[in-house]
Amino acid sequence: MGKREYFLFEHYRQNLNALLAADPRLTVKPARDDIVVCPLCFNKYFTLDDLQNGDLTGEHIPPEKLGGTIVALTCRDCNNNHGALLDSHLVKYVRNIDALMGTGPTYVDGIASTKDSGEFRIEFRSTGENRWELLGVPQASNVKHIENFTNEFHSDDFSFKLTLRLGNERRAQLSLVRSGYLTAFQYLGYGFLINLGRLRHQFNNPDEDIFPIRSVIFPFEAPSDFVGVNIVSKPPEMKCYLIVFDVQAENGLLRRAGVMLPGPNVEDYAMFMNLEKFSGTSITIKHFDIEFDDKLETPGLAHTLWRVVSHATS
């Protein structure tokens, strides 16, 4: 256990205790003040011993391979399961975008063939200025097929079929939603999570249609001033949190993501049931400069910000 994880345990423990003290309707069973709750499953509590034995783990937001840092603690099961089910697909997705746009050093996996050569595995990427690189993978192919392809390449009527394996885009998008959710938790604490059980269920069941991944804007052309917590204030019927963060694969291009998330009340989810009707709508966004420690002084910060925007637009 590193100093960072210990600091985060104390920080989120204090946030949870402050929230429980501020709202007597909320309870933790068994009642105790030396615990934190996993923000992803939200049904298991953990002590400092769990952090020391690895049942509670540091969580990189966004994934570490996309430039994330440890700013939250999640249980080992959620960290491992979501890493395999969601985050691995996001890492591959971002690397593939870099490869196809010529903005990174990695390749997209695929299959190539001509009419006569036979299929073989390839690695493909753009090198910019309408140029591309296609490499055969002899370890995973019939070498004769690669040789046939190479020989045919110089013929006058050369043409070939290329199939790229771009991965599961839905799971990649859902990983972005997860990163937005945890980024909001980083700034707003446990008070933000109380009514988001449906979203947590989506993370654990990625193939079900529970939360619209259309809430993701990636890449998001927004200035750095918008990174962090925002609220869409107008039109009022589209009011939601807009969480903005950056992702960047190693030696790749920095890209910004925007994730729309429900507000802290049960009824705030209704807007997401029919996102299509807001397509092309002009919106007003209010940004909040929030310090990491603000949720200790204001444990209900998510509700406070929500009310601030409501009063400003009423």
Salt bridges, closest charged atoms under 4 A:
GLU10 OE1 - ARG13 NH2 3.09
ASP23 OD1 - ARG25 NE 2.94
ASP34 OD1 - ARG32 NE 2.71
ASP55 OD1 - ARG76 NH2 2.53
GLU59 OE2 - ARG178 NH2 3.15
GLU64 OE2 - HIS60 NE2 3.79
ASP77 OD2 - LYS44 NZ 3.54
ASP87 OD2 - ARG178 NH1 3.04
ASP98 OD1 - ARG255 NH1 2.60
GLU133 OE1 - ARG125 NE 2.97
ASP207 OD2 - ARG171 NH2 2.84
GLU208 OE1 - HIS201 NE2 3.57
ASP246 OD1 - ARG256 NE 2.66
GLU276 OE2 - ARG214 NE 3.07
ASP289 OD1 - HIS287 NE2 3.08
ASP293 OD1 - HIS11 ND1 3.56
